[in-house]
């Protein structure tokens, strides 16, 4: 798939939608304001004043006028190959995060009998989506050595989001789910009711954190400007409390090659006969 070129004079698009639940949206607004200020100071034209919260993630990622967004590592190396280009990987201060890498936590209800990952065989699983690295791909990779090439679960439901997966397990609609460590920690800090009654059963292998991206055909100068605007905003003491709200402490430069491990995990699961979370 090839990237399309932006329409001349078209308004550019920005989104921080991967960790933008209502309880941290004000923090993301302040972070974007700090990034946008630095982009304008660098001479970048048509920098949007506000984040796009009206369209789907997919529509934003495919926008030919995309300036900056955040995406998941699995579509980055599959459906979005060539459509977007990674600029930086965020570094978070939450448990389960190590530099620009993080794990998914596999959660069950506190009273669940499972004491190891093998114990979830035959239960009901929830996942945010089949295109998710943290909710599906890392979960699949963790289960593949235990599955013996056969379905692991009695059922798998697609919830549409990590918070919805937490709710499904919490309310007994599912028995187990994998949620990325950042989402889990943000929920635990700002909305502890969303993780009340849940416990972490296991952690997955680590993978690179969700990258900040721009359109695939963005020129090298813009990519450098975007990286420096991100890094400058992250270092800005004026928005330290906003960054702390989502646990963001740094960004590091990355290329798509840094996300090859995501495809490798998929291949390893397939080699064990567990190519689909089931």
FENJO-V128772 format. One record per residue. N is the residue number from 0. RES is the residue in one small letter. PSI is psi in degrees with one decimal (* if undefined). OMEGA is omega in degrees with one decimal (* if undefined). NEAR is the number of other ideal C-beta (glycine too) atoms within 8 Angstrom. Layout:
# FENJO-V128772
n=N res=RES psi=PSI omega=OMEGA near=NEAR
n=N res=RES psi=PSI omega=OMEGA near=NEAR
This chain:
# FENJO-V128772
n=0 res=x psi=134.0 omega=-178.8 near=7
n=1 res=x psi=151.0 omega=-179.5 near=5
n=2 res=x psi=147.7 omega=174.5 near=11
n=3 res=x psi=156.6 omega=-179.6 near=6
n=4 res=x psi=147.0 omega=-179.5 near=6
n=5 res=x psi=145.6 omega=176.3 near=9
n=6 res=x psi=139.4 omega=-179.6 near=7
n=7 res=x psi=129.0 omega=177.0 near=4
n=8 res=x psi=4.4 omega=-177.9 near=4
n=9 res=x psi=145.5 omega=177.6 near=9
n=10 res=x psi=137.3 omega=-179.7 near=6
n=11 res=x psi=162.6 omega=-173.8 near=11
n=12 res=x psi=141.0 omega=174.6 near=12
n=13 res=x psi=144.3 omega=178.9 near=14
n=14 res=x psi=142.5 omega=170.3 near=13
n=15 res=x psi=44.9 omega=-165.4 near=12
n=16 res=x psi=-7.4 omega=-176.3 near=11
n=17 res=x psi=-31.5 omega=175.0 near=9
n=18 res=x psi=70.6 omega=-172.2 near=12
n=19 res=x psi=40.2 omega=174.6 near=11
n=20 res=x psi=158.7 omega=-175.7 near=11
n=21 res=x psi=-30.2 omega=-177.0 near=4
n=22 res=x psi=-4.5 omega=174.0 near=7
n=23 res=x psi=8.2 omega=-176.9 near=13
n=24 res=x psi=-35.9 omega=178.3 near=10
n=25 res=x psi=-36.7 omega=177.1 near=7
n=26 res=x psi=-42.7 omega=178.7 near=12
n=27 res=x psi=-35.5 omega=176.1 near=14
n=28 res=x psi=-43.1 omega=-179.1 near=10
n=29 res=x psi=-37.6 omega=177.0 near=10
n=30 res=x psi=-45.3 omega=179.4 near=15
n=31 res=x psi=-41.2 omega=178.6 near=12
n=32 res=x psi=-40.5 omega=179.2 near=8
n=33 res=x psi=-39.0 omega=177.4 near=13
n=34 res=x psi=-46.7 omega=-176.9 near=14
n=35 res=x psi=-39.9 omega=177.5 near=13
n=36 res=x psi=-44.1 omega=-178.9 near=8
n=37 res=x psi=-34.4 omega=176.4 near=12
n=38 res=x psi=-42.3 omega=178.2 near=13
n=39 res=x psi=-41.3 omega=177.9 near=9
n=40 res=x psi=-29.2 omega=178.8 near=6
n=41 res=x psi=-3.2 omega=177.3 near=9
n=42 res=x psi=11.5 omega=178.2 near=6
n=43 res=x psi=126.8 omega=-178.1 near=10
n=44 res=x psi=158.4 omega=170.4 near=4
n=45 res=x psi=38.4 omega=177.2 near=8
n=46 res=x psi=123.1 omega=-177.6 near=11
n=47 res=x psi=145.5 omega=-179.0 near=12
n=48 res=x psi=-26.6 omega=-175.8 near=4
n=49 res=x psi=160.3 omega=177.9 near=6
n=50 res=x psi=146.7 omega=177.7 near=12
n=51 res=x psi=111.4 omega=176.3 near=11
n=52 res=x psi=12.0 omega=-174.8 near=7
n=53 res=x psi=-20.3 omega=-175.5 near=3
n=54 res=x psi=165.0 omega=178.6 near=6
n=55 res=x psi=159.5 omega=175.1 near=5
n=56 res=x psi=-45.1 omega=-175.0 near=10
n=57 res=x psi=-40.9 omega=178.9 near=6
n=58 res=x psi=-39.2 omega=179.4 near=8
n=59 res=x psi=-44.3 omega=-179.3 near=14
n=60 res=x psi=-32.7 omega=-178.3 near=14
n=61 res=x psi=2.1 omega=178.9 near=8
n=62 res=x psi=122.9 omega=179.6 near=10
n=63 res=x psi=-13.4 omega=177.8 near=11
n=64 res=x psi=22.3 omega=179.5 near=11
n=65 res=x psi=126.2 omega=175.3 near=15
n=66 res=x psi=-53.8 omega=-179.1 near=13
n=67 res=x psi=137.2 omega=174.6 near=12
n=68 res=x psi=-179.0 omega=174.4 near=16
n=69 res=x psi=139.8 omega=-178.1 near=12
n=70 res=x psi=176.4 omega=178.7 near=14
n=71 res=x psi=149.7 omega=-176.5 near=11
n=72 res=x psi=-27.1 omega=-177.8 near=13
n=73 res=x psi=-52.8 omega=174.9 near=13
n=74 res=x psi=-27.1 omega=177.6 near=11
n=75 res=x psi=-39.1 omega=-177.2 near=16
n=76 res=x psi=3.9 omega=178.5 near=12
n=77 res=x psi=-95.1 omega=-171.5 near=9
n=78 res=x psi=-22.4 omega=-178.4 near=7
n=79 res=x psi=8.2 omega=179.4 near=13
n=80 res=x psi=120.7 omega=-178.5 near=9
n=81 res=x psi=-16.3 omega=-179.7 near=7
n=82 res=x psi=-42.0 omega=176.0 near=11
n=83 res=x psi=161.4 omega=-179.8 near=14
n=84 res=x psi=127.0 omega=179.3 near=10
n=85 res=x psi=141.6 omega=179.9 near=14
n=86 res=x psi=-45.4 omega=-174.4 near=14
n=87 res=x psi=153.1 omega=171.9 near=14
n=88 res=x psi=132.7 omega=178.8 near=15
n=89 res=x psi=151.6 omega=173.8 near=12
n=90 res=x psi=124.7 omega=-178.1 near=13
n=91 res=x psi=155.3 omega=-176.0 near=14
n=92 res=x psi=10.5 omega=-175.3 near=7
n=93 res=x psi=158.8 omega=169.9 near=12
n=94 res=x psi=142.1 omega=-177.6 near=5
n=95 res=x psi=-0.2 omega=178.3 near=12
n=96 res=x psi=137.2 omega=-179.6 near=15
n=97 res=x psi=100.4 omega=-173.4 near=5
n=98 res=x psi=-140.2 omega=-178.2 near=6
n=99 res=x psi=34.6 omega=179.3 near=10
n=100 res=x psi=153.2 omega=176.8 near=10
n=101 res=x psi=165.5 omega=177.5 near=15
n=102 res=x psi=172.3 omega=163.8 near=14
n=103 res=x psi=146.3 omega=174.0 near=15
n=104 res=x psi=135.3 omega=179.3 near=14
n=105 res=x psi=117.3 omega=-169.6 near=16
n=106 res=x psi=147.0 omega=173.1 near=15
n=107 res=x psi=172.1 omega=173.6 near=13
n=108 res=x psi=152.1 omega=-177.2 near=11
n=109 res=x psi=-37.6 omega=-175.9 near=7
n=110 res=x psi=0.5 omega=-179.3 near=3
n=111 res=x psi=142.4 omega=-178.8 near=10
n=112 res=x psi=-16.8 omega=-175.9 near=4
n=113 res=x psi=131.3 omega=175.6 near=12
n=114 res=x psi=-6.0 omega=175.5 near=5
n=115 res=x psi=166.1 omega=-178.0 near=7
n=116 res=x psi=-33.2 omega=178.5 near=11
n=117 res=x psi=-25.5 omega=-176.2 near=6
n=118 res=x psi=-10.0 omega=-179.8 near=8
n=119 res=x psi=-1.1 omega=177.9 near=15
n=120 res=x psi=133.7 omega=178.3 near=8
n=121 res=x psi=-0.8 omega=178.9 near=5
n=122 res=x psi=-172.6 omega=-179.0 near=10
n=123 res=x psi=126.4 omega=-178.3 near=12
n=124 res=x psi=153.2 omega=171.9 near=16
n=125 res=x psi=145.3 omega=174.2 near=15
n=126 res=x psi=152.6 omega=-178.9 near=17
n=127 res=x psi=-36.9 omega=179.0 near=14
n=128 res=x psi=154.8 omega=-177.5 near=9
n=129 res=x psi=-10.3 omega=176.8 near=7
n=130 res=x psi=12.4 omega=-176.2 near=9
n=131 res=x psi=133.8 omega=172.8 near=12
n=132 res=x psi=-49.2 omega=-172.9 near=11
n=133 res=x psi=-32.8 omega=-177.6 near=17
n=134 res=x psi=-22.2 omega=-178.7 near=16
n=135 res=x psi=-58.6 omega=-170.9 near=16
n=136 res=x psi=-47.4 omega=178.9 near=13
n=137 res=x psi=-35.4 omega=176.5 near=16
n=138 res=x psi=-49.8 omega=178.2 near=16
n=139 res=x psi=-44.0 omega=-179.2 near=14
n=140 res=x psi=-38.8 omega=179.5 near=13
n=141 res=x psi=-33.7 omega=-176.1 near=12
n=142 res=x psi=-26.1 omega=-171.9 near=13
n=143 res=x psi=-42.9 omega=180.0 near=12
n=144 res=x psi=-16.5 omega=-177.5 near=5
n=145 res=x psi=-18.7 omega=-169.6 near=9
n=146 res=x psi=-22.5 omega=-178.4 near=12
n=147 res=x psi=28.2 omega=178.6 near=5
n=148 res=x psi=9.5 omega=-178.7 near=6
n=149 res=x psi=162.1 omega=175.1 near=6
n=150 res=x psi=139.6 omega=-176.9 near=5
n=151 res=x psi=-28.4 omega=-168.7 near=12
n=152 res=x psi=156.9 omega=172.1 near=12
n=153 res=x psi=-32.8 omega=177.8 near=5
n=154 res=x psi=157.3 omega=174.7 near=6
n=155 res=x psi=121.0 omega=177.3 near=10
n=156 res=x psi=143.7 omega=177.9 near=11
n=157 res=x psi=117.1 omega=-171.4 near=9
n=158 res=x psi=-23.3 omega=-178.2 near=12
n=159 res=x psi=-7.7 omega=179.1 near=6
n=160 res=x psi=155.1 omega=-179.2 near=7
n=161 res=x psi=-41.3 omega=179.4 near=12
n=162 res=x psi=-39.6 omega=177.1 near=10
n=163 res=x psi=-34.5 omega=176.7 near=11
n=164 res=x psi=-42.6 omega=175.9 near=17
n=165 res=x psi=-44.0 omega=-179.2 near=16
n=166 res=x psi=-39.5 omega=179.6 near=11
n=167 res=x psi=-42.2 omega=178.6 near=13
n=168 res=x psi=-45.2 omega=-177.6 near=17
n=169 res=x psi=-40.0 omega=-175.9 near=12
n=170 res=x psi=4.2 omega=176.0 near=6
n=171 res=x psi=11.1 omega=175.8 near=6
n=172 res=x psi=-20.5 omega=174.5 near=9
n=173 res=x psi=166.0 omega=-176.6 near=12
n=174 res=x psi=-21.3 omega=-175.4 near=11
n=175 res=x psi=147.7 omega=176.6 near=16
n=176 res=x psi=155.9 omega=172.4 near=16
n=177 res=x psi=128.6 omega=-177.6 near=17
n=178 res=x psi=135.9 omega=-178.1 near=15
n=179 res=x psi=148.8 omega=-172.8 near=14
n=180 res=x psi=-30.7 omega=-179.0 near=16
n=181 res=x psi=-47.8 omega=177.6 near=16
n=182 res=x psi=-45.5 omega=-178.5 near=12
n=183 res=x psi=-44.0 omega=-177.7 near=17
n=184 res=x psi=-40.5 omega=178.5 near=13
n=185 res=x psi=-42.7 omega=177.9 near=16
n=186 res=x psi=-43.7 omega=-178.6 near=14
n=187 res=x psi=-33.7 omega=-179.8 near=10
n=188 res=x psi=-46.1 omega=-170.7 near=7
n=189 res=x psi=-29.5 omega=-179.1 near=10
n=190 res=x psi=68.7 omega=-177.2 near=9
n=191 res=x psi=-21.1 omega=176.8 near=9
n=192 res=x psi=-24.4 omega=-178.8 near=5
n=193 res=x psi=-20.5 omega=178.8 near=11
n=194 res=x psi=1.8 omega=178.3 near=13
n=195 res=x psi=132.6 omega=179.7 near=7
n=196 res=x psi=4.5 omega=177.5 near=6
n=197 res=x psi=154.4 omega=172.9 near=12
n=198 res=x psi=154.1 omega=178.6 near=8
n=199 res=x psi=118.7 omega=179.7 near=9
n=200 res=x psi=-39.5 omega=-175.9 near=13
n=201 res=x psi=168.0 omega=172.4 near=9
n=202 res=x psi=150.2 omega=177.1 near=9
n=203 res=x psi=176.6 omega=168.4 near=15
n=204 res=x psi=153.9 omega=179.2 near=8
n=205 res=x psi=157.0 omega=172.0 near=7
n=206 res=x psi=165.2 omega=-179.0 near=15
n=207 res=x psi=144.5 omega=-179.8 near=12
n=208 res=x psi=165.4 omega=-172.8 near=12
n=209 res=x psi=119.3 omega=-171.1 near=12
n=210 res=x psi=148.1 omega=164.6 near=15
n=211 res=x psi=133.6 omega=-173.2 near=14
n=212 res=x psi=161.8 omega=169.4 near=15
n=213 res=x psi=179.4 omega=-179.1 near=14
n=214 res=x psi=151.7 omega=-172.4 near=14
n=215 res=x psi=-27.9 omega=-177.9 near=9
n=216 res=x psi=17.2 omega=177.5 near=7
n=217 res=x psi=139.1 omega=-176.2 near=9
n=218 res=x psi=159.4 omega=-175.6 near=6
n=219 res=x psi=-34.3 omega=179.8 near=5
n=220 res=x psi=-45.8 omega=179.3 near=6
n=221 res=x psi=-38.8 omega=-179.2 near=10
n=222 res=x psi=-39.7 omega=177.1 near=12
n=223 res=x psi=-43.1 omega=179.0 near=8
n=224 res=x psi=-40.3 omega=178.9 near=12
n=225 res=x psi=-44.4 omega=-179.6 near=16
n=226 res=x psi=-45.9 omega=-177.8 near=12
n=227 res=x psi=-32.4 omega=176.4 near=10
n=228 res=x psi=-40.8 omega=176.8 near=13
n=229 res=x psi=-49.9 omega=-177.7 near=14
n=230 res=x psi=-39.4 omega=178.7 near=11
n=231 res=x psi=-39.9 omega=179.0 near=11
n=232 res=x psi=-41.8 omega=-179.5 near=12
n=233 res=x psi=-30.5 omega=-179.6 near=11
n=234 res=x psi=-1.9 omega=-174.5 near=6
n=235 res=x psi=114.3 omega=-179.3 near=9
n=236 res=x psi=-19.4 omega=-179.0 near=5
n=237 res=x psi=-22.1 omega=179.3 near=5
n=238 res=x psi=25.8 omega=-178.2 near=11
n=239 res=x psi=-38.6 omega=-179.0 near=8
n=240 res=x psi=-33.9 omega=177.1 near=7
n=241 res=x psi=-43.0 omega=177.9 near=12
n=242 res=x psi=-39.3 omega=179.6 near=13
n=243 res=x psi=-29.7 omega=-179.5 near=8
n=244 res=x psi=-30.7 omega=176.9 near=11
n=245 res=x psi=3.7 omega=175.7 near=14
n=246 res=x psi=16.2 omega=-176.2 near=13
n=247 res=x psi=123.1 omega=-177.6 near=13
n=248 res=x psi=-16.3 omega=-177.9 near=8
n=249 res=x psi=168.2 omega=167.2 near=8
n=250 res=x psi=147.6 omega=178.1 near=14
n=251 res=x psi=147.9 omega=-179.7 near=9
n=252 res=x psi=142.8 omega=178.2 near=8
n=253 res=x psi=162.1 omega=169.8 near=12
n=254 res=x psi=172.1 omega=179.7 near=6
n=255 res=x psi=-26.5 omega=179.6 near=10
n=256 res=x psi=-27.5 omega=179.3 near=5
n=257 res=x psi=-15.3 omega=-178.8 near=10
n=258 res=x psi=9.9 omega=178.8 near=15
n=259 res=x psi=-27.7 omega=-179.9 near=9
n=260 res=x psi=-29.8 omega=179.7 near=9
n=261 res=x psi=-47.0 omega=176.7 near=15
n=262 res=x psi=-33.8 omega=177.9 near=10
n=263 res=x psi=-41.8 omega=178.0 near=8
n=264 res=x psi=-40.6 omega=177.8 near=14
n=265 res=x psi=-42.4 omega=179.9 near=13
n=266 res=x psi=-37.5 omega=179.1 near=8
n=267 res=x psi=-40.3 omega=177.1 near=10
n=268 res=x psi=-41.9 omega=179.2 near=14
n=269 res=x psi=-37.5 omega=180.0 near=9
n=270 res=x psi=-23.5 omega=176.5 near=6
n=271 res=x psi=9.6 omega=176.4 near=10
n=272 res=x psi=16.2 omega=-177.5 near=10
n=273 res=x psi=69.0 omega=-175.0 near=13
n=274 res=x psi=-11.9 omega=-179.6 near=6
n=275 res=x psi=136.9 omega=176.4 near=5
n=276 res=x psi=112.3 omega=-174.2 near=11
n=277 res=x psi=* omega=* near=7
